[in-house]
């Protein structure tokens, strides 16, 4: 029974990964002249943008090993959906 539940969880994670493959998320934030953000873009902001794009995801599934983003630019973000299911999305941070 536990294997069945684990299999279903992994299948659900695989289905969500298919929706996230090659996804590009754009977040606009206030920034100074040199591209430095006033504040930062963290896991909650990224998860919120992904949910707005139509894929259910939790804040804890977004991995930022180097911390929050503080510069305008394009980044690759790791999304950990299940023990064996990871994918990357492209995050573009633009100045407002």
C-alpha positions as CSV (number, residue, x, y, z in Angstrom):
1,X,0.0,0.0,0.0
2,X,2.9,2.4,0.8
3,X,4.5,1.6,-2.6
4,X,1.2,2.5,-4.3
5,X,1.0,5.9,-2.5
6,X,4.7,6.6,-3.2
7,X,4.1,5.7,-6.9
8,X,1.1,8.0,-7.2
9,X,3.1,10.9,-5.6
10,X,6.0,10.3,-8.0
11,X,3.5,10.2,-11.0
12,X,2.0,13.5,-9.9
13,X,5.4,15.0,-9.6
14,X,6.3,13.8,-13.1
15,X,3.2,15.3,-14.5
16,X,4.0,18.7,-12.9
17,X,7.5,18.5,-14.2
18,X,6.2,18.1,-17.7
19,X,4.4,21.4,-17.3
20,X,7.5,23.1,-16.0
21,X,10.0,21.9,-18.6
22,X,11.2,24.9,-20.7
23,X,9.1,27.3,-18.6
24,X,10.2,30.8,-18.4
25,X,8.9,33.1,-15.6
26,X,9.3,36.9,-15.7
27,X,9.2,38.9,-12.6
28,X,9.3,42.7,-12.6
29,X,10.8,44.4,-9.6
30,X,12.0,47.9,-8.7
31,X,15.7,48.3,-9.4
32,X,18.3,51.0,-9.4
33,X,20.3,52.3,-12.4
34,X,22.9,49.6,-12.2
35,X,20.4,46.7,-12.1
36,X,20.5,46.2,-8.3
37,X,17.1,45.4,-6.9
38,X,15.5,47.3,-4.1
39,X,14.9,44.2,-2.0
40,X,15.2,40.7,-3.4
41,X,13.4,37.9,-5.3
42,X,13.1,34.8,-3.1
43,X,11.4,31.4,-3.1
44,X,8.0,32.8,-2.3
45,X,8.1,35.3,-5.2
46,X,9.1,32.6,-7.6
47,X,6.5,30.1,-6.4
48,X,3.8,32.7,-6.6
49,X,4.8,33.5,-10.3
50,X,4.8,29.8,-11.2
51,X,1.3,29.4,-9.6
52,X,0.1,32.4,-11.6
53,X,1.4,30.7,-14.7
54,X,-0.9,27.7,-14.0
55,X,1.3,25.1,-12.2
56,X,0.6,24.3,-8.6
57,X,3.9,24.5,-6.6
58,X,4.9,25.1,-3.0
59,X,7.5,27.6,-1.8
60,X,9.5,24.7,-0.3
61,X,9.9,23.1,-3.8
62,X,11.9,26.1,-5.1
63,X,15.6,25.7,-4.4
64,X,17.9,28.7,-4.2
65,X,21.2,27.3,-2.9
66,X,23.0,30.7,-3.3
67,X,20.1,32.7,-1.7
68,X,17.7,35.2,-3.1
69,X,18.3,37.1,-6.3
70,X,19.3,40.8,-5.9
71,X,20.2,41.7,-9.5
72,X,18.3,42.1,-12.7
73,X,19.0,39.3,-15.1
74,X,18.2,35.8,-16.3
75,X,18.7,32.9,-13.9
76,X,18.2,29.1,-13.9
77,X,16.2,28.0,-10.9
78,X,16.0,24.4,-9.6
79,X,12.6,23.1,-8.7
80,X,12.5,19.9,-6.5
81,X,9.1,18.3,-6.9
82,X,9.8,14.8,-5.4
83,X,12.8,12.8,-4.2
84,X,13.6,11.6,-7.7
85,X,11.9,14.5,-9.7
86,X,13.8,17.7,-10.3
87,X,13.6,20.2,-13.1
88,X,14.9,23.7,-13.9
89,X,13.0,26.8,-15.0
90,X,14.3,30.1,-16.4
91,X,13.7,33.1,-14.3
92,X,14.0,36.6,-15.9
93,X,14.0,39.5,-13.5
94,X,13.3,42.9,-15.2
95,X,13.4,46.4,-13.8
96,X,10.0,48.1,-13.5
